[in-house]
């Protein structure tokens, strides 16, 4: 994408000014807007202001502020029904349906906050499709860069930068991915800062910079913050560190670390367990235990496939390990599913075990 560097520079430059700008305001008709936090009660009233760090809502005459990292989702009382339904589909991971609903929104939208929300979710759904089902990653990256450039004070800003990094990563532009992950790291919340380091470490691993990636994961583990969100990033960093050890020829150091995570955490956390079993599979594979590796990756395939990124990785390894086990038909099945369901994943383009 020839214009990536120029767009990136403009977006990063604009982002550097975000903290100096005031929040975006819009005159709102009185309606039943809602902010749904991750924990606590839903706030219903009129959304007054939005910024990259905070959303303010009037609840029966009293202003209440929510930090962006506390918000699960929000809605506007007068947003078009297709927008409302499209956002709901996007939150549920039904990106094709979401995009179809969001793109067919025909009525004029005069409220700038609703228009901004619509623009973000269109770019978001397209990007998620590109990262999984094989949509146009270059076009999705352009759409997300356009959003960041046009809406640098959006409350979606930090999630948009992270997703731009993910698109760059999927395109093999690891330097660009790290730049956007560093923008995520400028957020004022420790859990976002730790998440940025975890994502950057993933980018370093893709470049086979395993020692550097390991150090990044260790920095996350050394953080003193202990909120629930930050603690979860620390666990993900432990998983990443174990994989780094395996890739550096120390699988027997990484394996017990991953096994303790599997033993001590809730399997309802699909992302965490998918990554943990994949890391365990890598440890067994690097220790020349292909049967144990196969079993570990099958856990992700059969029990934790709802995490698309991890499922794609497990299918890649399974396609290789089934061949080693002499099950060529199952190897073909795994490779076919990887190519059809996750054509946009970096794992679909790999040709051999790393």
RAWOQUI-V745412 format. One record per backbone hydrogen bond with DSSP energy under -1.0 kcal/mol. NH is the residue of the N-H (numbers start at 1). CO is the residue of the C=O. E is the energy in kcal/mol with one decimal. If there is no record, write none. Layout:
BEGIN
nh | co | e
NH | CO | E
NH | CO | E
END
This chain:
BEGIN
nh | co | e
4 | 1 | -1.9
7 | 3 | -2.6
8 | 4 | -3.2
9 | 5 | -2.5
10 | 6 | -2.1
11 | 7 | -2.7
12 | 8 | -3.0
13 | 9 | -2.3
14 | 10 | -2.5
15 | 11 | -2.6
16 | 12 | -1.8
17 | 14 | -1.2
18 | 15 | -1.4
20 | 17 | -1.3
21 | 18 | -1.3
24 | 50 | -2.3
33 | 31 | -1.1
33 | 45 | -2.8
34 | 75 | -2.7
35 | 43 | -2.3
36 | 73 | -3.1
38 | 70 | -2.5
43 | 35 | -2.4
45 | 33 | -2.3
46 | 58 | -2.1
48 | 56 | -2.9
49 | 56 | -1.3
50 | 24 | -2.1
51 | 54 | -2.0
55 | 66 | -2.5
56 | 49 | -2.5
57 | 64 | -2.8
58 | 46 | -3.1
59 | 62 | -3.1
62 | 59 | -1.5
64 | 57 | -2.9
66 | 55 | -2.8
68 | 53 | -1.8
70 | 67 | -2.2
71 | 68 | -1.4
72 | 36 | -2.4
73 | 36 | -1.7
75 | 34 | -2.4
79 | 76 | -1.5
84 | 80 | -2.3
85 | 81 | -3.0
86 | 82 | -2.5
87 | 83 | -2.5
88 | 84 | -1.8
89 | 85 | -2.3
90 | 86 | -2.2
91 | 87 | -2.3
92 | 88 | -1.4
93 | 90 | -1.4
94 | 89 | -2.6
95 | 93 | -1.3
98 | 94 | -2.3
99 | 95 | -2.6
100 | 96 | -2.2
101 | 97 | -2.1
102 | 98 | -2.8
103 | 99 | -2.5
115 | 111 | -2.2
116 | 112 | -2.4
117 | 113 | -2.1
118 | 114 | -2.5
119 | 115 | -2.4
120 | 116 | -2.3
121 | 117 | -2.5
122 | 118 | -2.0
123 | 119 | -2.0
124 | 120 | -3.2
125 | 121 | -2.6
126 | 122 | -2.0
127 | 123 | -2.2
128 | 124 | -2.6
129 | 125 | -2.0
130 | 126 | -2.2
131 | 127 | -2.0
134 | 129 | -1.0
140 | 136 | -2.2
141 | 137 | -2.7
142 | 138 | -2.2
143 | 139 | -2.2
144 | 140 | -2.3
145 | 141 | -2.6
146 | 142 | -2.7
147 | 143 | -2.0
148 | 144 | -2.5
149 | 145 | -2.6
150 | 146 | -2.4
151 | 147 | -2.9
154 | 151 | -1.9
157 | 154 | -1.6
160 | 156 | -2.5
161 | 157 | -2.2
162 | 158 | -2.0
163 | 159 | -2.2
164 | 160 | -2.1
165 | 161 | -2.1
166 | 162 | -2.0
167 | 163 | -2.2
168 | 164 | -2.3
169 | 165 | -2.5
170 | 166 | -2.4
171 | 167 | -1.3
172 | 169 | -1.7
173 | 168 | -2.8
174 | 172 | -1.3
177 | 173 | -2.4
178 | 174 | -2.2
179 | 175 | -1.6
180 | 176 | -2.0
181 | 177 | -2.4
182 | 178 | -2.1
183 | 179 | -1.2
184 | 180 | -1.8
185 | 181 | -1.7
186 | 183 | -1.2
187 | 184 | -1.8
193 | 189 | -2.0
194 | 190 | -2.6
195 | 191 | -2.3
196 | 192 | -2.3
197 | 193 | -1.4
198 | 194 | -2.3
199 | 195 | -2.5
200 | 196 | -2.3
201 | 197 | -2.4
202 | 198 | -1.7
203 | 199 | -1.8
204 | 200 | -2.2
205 | 201 | -2.3
206 | 202 | -1.9
208 | 205 | -2.1
209 | 204 | -2.6
210 | 208 | -1.2
213 | 209 | -2.5
214 | 210 | -2.7
215 | 211 | -1.9
216 | 212 | -1.8
217 | 213 | -2.5
218 | 214 | -2.3
219 | 215 | -1.9
220 | 216 | -1.4
221 | 217 | -2.0
222 | 218 | -1.6
223 | 220 | -1.2
231 | 227 | -2.9
232 | 228 | -1.8
233 | 229 | -1.6
234 | 230 | -1.8
235 | 231 | -1.9
236 | 232 | -2.3
237 | 233 | -2.2
238 | 234 | -1.9
239 | 235 | -1.9
240 | 236 | -2.3
241 | 237 | -2.7
242 | 238 | -2.1
243 | 239 | -1.8
244 | 240 | -2.2
245 | 241 | -2.4
246 | 242 | -2.1
247 | 243 | -2.3
248 | 244 | -1.1
249 | 246 | -1.7
250 | 245 | -2.9
253 | 250 | -1.4
254 | 250 | -1.3
255 | 251 | -2.5
258 | 254 | -1.9
259 | 255 | -2.5
260 | 256 | -2.0
261 | 257 | -1.5
262 | 258 | -2.4
263 | 259 | -2.1
264 | 260 | -2.0
265 | 261 | -1.0
269 | 266 | -2.3
270 | 268 | -1.6
273 | 269 | -2.4
274 | 270 | -2.7
275 | 271 | -2.3
276 | 272 | -2.4
277 | 273 | -2.7
278 | 274 | -1.9
279 | 275 | -2.5
280 | 276 | -2.5
281 | 277 | -2.3
282 | 278 | -2.2
283 | 279 | -2.4
284 | 280 | -2.5
285 | 281 | -2.5
286 | 282 | -2.8
287 | 283 | -1.3
288 | 285 | -1.5
289 | 284 | -2.8
293 | 289 | -2.4
294 | 290 | -2.7
295 | 291 | -2.0
296 | 292 | -2.1
297 | 293 | -2.4
298 | 294 | -1.9
299 | 295 | -1.4
300 | 296 | -1.1
301 | 297 | -2.3
302 | 298 | -3.0
303 | 299 | -2.5
304 | 300 | -1.1
307 | 304 | -1.4
308 | 306 | -1.0
311 | 307 | -2.6
312 | 308 | -2.4
313 | 309 | -1.8
314 | 310 | -2.5
315 | 311 | -2.3
316 | 312 | -1.9
317 | 313 | -2.1
318 | 314 | -2.7
319 | 315 | -2.3
320 | 316 | -1.1
321 | 317 | -3.0
322 | 318 | -2.9
324 | 320 | -1.8
325 | 321 | -2.0
326 | 323 | -1.4
327 | 322 | -3.0
331 | 327 | -2.0
332 | 328 | -2.3
333 | 329 | -2.0
334 | 330 | -2.3
335 | 331 | -2.4
336 | 332 | -2.8
337 | 333 | -2.4
338 | 334 | -2.2
339 | 335 | -2.4
340 | 336 | -2.3
341 | 337 | -2.8
342 | 338 | -1.7
344 | 132 | -2.2
345 | 342 | -2.0
END
